[in-house]
Amino acid sequence: MIPKGFLKYMIRRSLSLFVSLVVAIYISIVLANLGGLVDEIIKADLLMSITMQVRDNPAYKYLSASEKQEIINKLYQSALEAKGLNTPFPIRSLYYLRDALLFDFGRALYLTSDTGSKQVKLIILERLPQTVMLFTTATLINFFLHLFGGLILARHYGSKIDKVIATLAPTSVIPGWVYGIFLILIFYSWLYLLPAGGMVDYPPPLDPISYSLSVLKHMILPLLSWILSGLFLGLYSSRTFFLIFSTEDYVEAAKAKGLPPRLVDRRYVLRPLLPSTITNLSFALIGSWGGAIITETVFDWPGLGRLMSVALSYPDPPVIIGEVIIYAWLLMLTVLTLDVLYALLDPRIKIWGE
Amino acid sequence: MAVKKQASRLMSILSELLHYKYATLGLTILIFLVILSIYAIVTIPVTEAIKLWRSADIWSRNPRNAQPEFVEIFYQKKLPRTIIISIMDANLSKVKLENNKIKATGILSFYYNYDDFPSEIIIFFNVNYSESPVVNIYWIRPDNEEIYLKSLKLRRQDDRYYLSNDFNLENNLNELFMNKLGQRPSYVVTVEKGLFASFSSNLQVLKGKYNIRFEIIMNEGDYFNAEMVIYGKVYGIAGTDHLRRPLTIALLWGAPIAISFGLVASSLITLVNLIIGTISGWYKGTIDAVIQRIVEINTILPFLPTLILLSTIYKIDIFVILACVIALSIFSIGTKNTRVLVMQIATYPYIEAAKAYGASNWRIIFFYIIPKILPSLIPGMISAVPGFVFLEAGLSYLGLGDPFLPTWGKVINDAFSNGALYKGYYYWVILPTFMLVLTAISFSLIGMALEKIVNPRLKEL
């Protein structure tokens, strides 16, 4: 049974986050349109579809070119009016906002989806699962590695391995993509062990088992680069965190009672710290969406980030704007999910709601 | 008085910093990088650096994609440097022919003592003529084998002869090797190998003195200069890229750019976040709610994608990038820590006292609260520098960096887009990446030590 207070809190929180999302998307639309970019894209898109309609319409088949052009112009003008594109920007921008919230990002200028569509929505949706698969896996592996590794280190405080990890902690300022470059050098250029990039072998294997094995093989290096990048600082800070909190009186009391160390860790150290570890996880996840762009480019991983850098090289503004909005959605959903977790774990929030 | 006190405090922090071995290491690296930056700025002024980095002609005498000279340690052999030799008109021996014609002969010679073949050979002519001169070129090897290279009719004042692309020559050399060896050699005879290899069944460089004889038929009064470039496989400290540019320029100039970008971004953002966080924590109520709402919106507005969006719409240089980075971070999540801290400090007696004697809100914020929090933020500020250094590099890697300045990220971008990792030009990727890592580690080490000095509770752990 879900407590009523919790439900209330969640509804309030989702509403508030949604409002923030709308504002964030609106800001990005305004930013994008400072030079009239969005207007141009949408008008070109409209003109294009009307031209196609007129050209393909059998009723207009025997008209001369200039007559067709006139029809096109007329239809275009009325469509502009119908879509509210003749209104001043403050009003027009609200139409854009509506389209953005409905995932209607228009058509790409150059890029196409694998199915051949020019719809930005389809192009982006096609890439979304790959990014989520890679970076959620990486973040979760990191999270649990740091949590339990930190616990073990805290227990072996002062040991040789503890010192080694403390010494290596500064290496974590190097982002995953730089580790990625070194990993490609070692495992691809030097040892010929693993592929340098991509998601599956070419040609892709037909049966699902060898297909997924091939994907796994391509995932090793990107995953490893993110794990290595976060490892030492993550272990070091969670270990320091645990050490600070294991000197609290209630932990000392539990130890004095003679409880086994594992139980003390679980019940008296981990549990009260859970909310703040969740906060760390949320930071990591939020950071991962941005960092994914460069890492995916280094590893040629066909996700949102790689799409972004491809769109950038053309450049293909509708895709870029669409991606900004999708990333905003992703961030919003991440924050919301973590709020839910937070609320479930932190008893104080349940009480507030009531 | 106050300045003196501040200075002595700074000195004491510095001396405490040196107690940490890793901080000393970090400082040493940083000082090295700063010296490098100063050297770069002094020896190659910024306009000069941009000009050098963006012009193709200057580097025509440099080898393409040459490795740095130090790689010889790994190969255990002497790799070829670039040899440039020229022949001047005055040194030609001229014989008069009929019809105002002259037959000029000149010999270029050089010693070749390297263990590997050159990467490319080009002859650059510099002639002045009333009628196109004809040049016959002969290649005389240390084993006295004379190879006829080509008969050229020069059609431009600055005509060039690319030996490496001469298919006729390559065919002739192949035939020559077949005749000498009595069979097809086990190796591929390219122009460079054909000219520099000894006639043996296994590939070997023929060391010794090489002569190139030019025989020119030209009109009286014309002049003929030629320069022969035998491109090596190694170049300088850092090698060259696909456009023959020495990477040293970019590696040197990358340092001041990276360090100043990182420091400016980090310190300004820390300061702005501090002010916003303090205002939010001090005023509470509506102002706090509004600021927290903006922070939430800022969290949802994706940082890097928005930066990319902005840089595709507007042609931007490094200062605009910096401004955008700072603008997008004004209301970052970092303000939340300060806010919580300020809420605690607001209950301290000295703040109560300030309120009691009627200090204004601004006075309390800027004179009593911010100076108290600022020192505790310095370590974080230093530790945040690498993040911005890598951000700049990452943007350059994506092709969004400053369009003119040579930066480390740009070199990595060039290397990747020219397939350095597939073609084996590892130095091209490793050197700029190494510089980035060096910079990042130095700030990170110093930041970590400062953290322990400012936050003594960590010292025991």
Interface residues (C-beta under 8 A of the other chain):
Chain A: S16 L17 S20 L21 V23 A24 I27 S28 L31 A32 L34 G35 L37 Y157 T167 A169 P170 T171 S172 V173 I174 P175 W177 V178 I181 F182 I184 L185 Y188 S189 A196 T240 L243 I244 F283 I286 W289 G290 G291 I293 I294 T297 V298 M308 S309 L312 S313 P315 P317 I320 I321 E323 V324 Y327 A328 L330 L331 M332 V335
Chain B: Y22 G26 R293 E296 I297 N298 T299 I300 L301 P302 F303 L304 P305 T306 I308 L309 L310 T312 I313 Y314 I333 S383 P386 G387 F390 G394 Y397 L398 G399 L400 I412 F416 L421 Y422 G424 Y426 V429 I430 T433 L436 V437 A440 I441 F443 S444 L445 M448 R457 L458 L461
